[in-house]
Amino acid sequence: MKIAVLLLSCAQTPRRTTLTSDWFRLLARHLSKYFFDQSGGRLRCDFTVFEWMQLSITGAQWNAAGPAVGDTARAEAAANYGFNQSDFDRYVLVIDEQVGVLGVTDYKTDTR
């Protein structure tokens, strides 16, 4: 399973976390081993962690967009990093936004 980890912040908002993309890569290696071991070798997770990216939308727009915000963020990241959205089976969206109230779930296809 190919999983993209998108590290995102909102426009007009300074980043608040000090977590680096390297920290997420280390976490992804641990998760990959965990899923492989727990599945008895049946599930291999290949994580790709992208560098932090500032979205063109603000935190208020993120919250107002509702569940569709994931589609917006994923499309913007694909354009920014030059990947095809079908290159990955699943997406993990990490938002560095202090007042965010919306977790992104994909109620249509379960890709996030």
N, C-alpha and C positions, 0 to 999 in steps of 0.2 A: 504494500500500500504506500503510495507516494503522498506525503503530507507537507504542505507549505505552511510555514509559520511567518505571519506578517506582523511586524512590529510597527505600530502606527501611533502617530500623535495627531492632534487636530490643529488646524490653522489658527493663528493668533493666540496660541497657548504655548508657553515654554514647557519643555519636557520636565517632568517632576521626578521620574525614577532614575536611578543610576544603573539599573540593570542593562548590561551590554548584550549585543548579539552573541558574543562568545559565551556568556552565561546561559543563554537559551540553547546554544549548540551543545553545551555540556549536559543540560537538562534533557535535550532530545536524545543524546547518546544513551543516557540512563533509561529513558522511557522506551527506546527501541529495544534495548536488552531485556527490560522488564516484560514487554509484550511478547517478545520472542520466547523467553523462558516460560512465561505463564501459559502460552498457547502450545507448549510442547514442540516448539519449532515450526508451527503452522502459520504464524503471522509475522511477517517481516515488515517493519515500518521504516521507510526511508524518508527522514525529515530533511527538508531544506529550509534553513532559517535565513531570511532576508534581513538586510540592514534596516535600521530605523528609518522610517519615511514619514514626512509630514503630509497629511491629506490636505486637499483644497477646501474641505468643509470644516466649520467650527464645531466646538463641542455642542453648542445649542442645536446646530443642524444635525449632528450625529444623533442626538436624543430625539429630535423631531421626526427623523426619517423612519423610525420604527424598525421592524425586522428587515426591511429592504436595505438598510444601511450597509449590511454585509455585502450585498451585490455591488453597491457603489464603491465601497472600499476595495473589494477584490478586483474590480475592473480598473480602478485607478492604479493599484499596485501592479497589475499585469502590464499596463501601458508604461508605467515608470521603469519597471525592471525588464521588460521585453520578454515575458513568458506568455504562453498560451494558457488560458484558464483550464483547458482540458488536460494539461500536463500533470495535474495533481488530482488525486482522488478525494482528498479532504483538505480543509483549510482551518488553521487556528489563527484567529485575529486577536492580537494583544493590543489593547488601547491604553495609552498613557494619557489619561484625561481624568482629572480629579473629581469632576462633578458628574461624570457619566453615570447614567442610571439604566442603560440598556445593554444587556448581554446579547450577543449576536447568536441566534440559533437559526438554522435553516429549516423551516417548517415544511418546505417543499421536497427537497432532495436529500437532506441530512448530510450535506457536505461541510458544514461548519459545526 
